[in-house]
Amino acid sequence: MSLNAVLFDMDGTLVDSESMHFVCWSQLLAPYNIRYSEDEFCQRFSGRPTLEAAIDIKNENNLSVSAQFLADEKYRLFGEYVKSNLPPIMPFAEQTLKAVKKSGLKMALVTGSARSEAMPILKGLGFYELFDTVVTKDDVTNPKPAGDPYLLALKHIDVAPEHAIAVEDTFTGVCAANNAHVHVVAIANHHTVDHDFSKATYRMKNLGEFWQWVQSQL
């Protein structure tokens, strides 16, 4: 393929932030006496939109509060938590981002997180300046698994879908890239090893392997 751009997911792909999301959900749900183990929660909800998770939790536990209230509180709690708690960086993430930037390829971040969740992480880790554009769930009407976030990012960087590659770690993210007709590499983390990646163009072990593949395309 003729490669002009790389589009990265954030949570679970560049940063190991799923445990942080779990901490915030646990804090939110504790007053309702709802408890999940971290593995159970992350395997089930990693990559899924926050509102979708909130709907499931509300319905399963017959909560009187609205799913939108739960989602809004989760965003608020995470926005506060991340101010003083940055997530670990995934293996090879920093090296790969800098190498892609140096190669001259355009680079976008496409995340299902809210802007209030993503920006403190990107700026705190020094990643924000590396991207040509950042698209969050707040920038589109239909977030992942819809293709809209990827299509918006491609529009911002003026690259056609067939000349881009996406990097994702969840079933939801792979579906989003597919829905935008973007080739996608699936790199599972320990929470998403059992996800269905049958729609991925490629499966790779880590971002180091992905960078080797990118070099072969240049």
C-alpha angles and dihedrals in degrees: 000000000000101000120205104153145024120210116199131199113216116209111069092358105064100007133030094232102138092097089055091054088049092052091053094046090049091052091049095048099041094087088057091051091243115143133176131180113245093243093049094047097045095044089052102040107026109126095007119121113266093236091051090053090047091052091053093047093047094049096044093051099035092235119184094215119085124258088237090057090052092048093048091049091049091053090048094048093047092048089055095042095051092055089076102018119061118187124243115264116248117246113285092358098122094043092047095049092050092045093050090048092050091049091065095242116138114251132203135180114220113184137171089213124101118260089246088058099042103043099060089052096046094045095039092054094041093243100117096081092054094067127082089208139001120210119189133180088265092064096063138049092223114040126192131341081045114081093233097100091053093045091051092049091050090050091052093053095036096235126138117237093244090060096053137075125206126208117211140164103198142058089244093054094047089052091051092054091046091051088055091048091244121143109244138203115209116210109179122210126203091276096049105040090112096050120118106256096167090120093055117110091216137007118212136178099231146338091275090064089045092055090051088054091049090053089054089057096052 
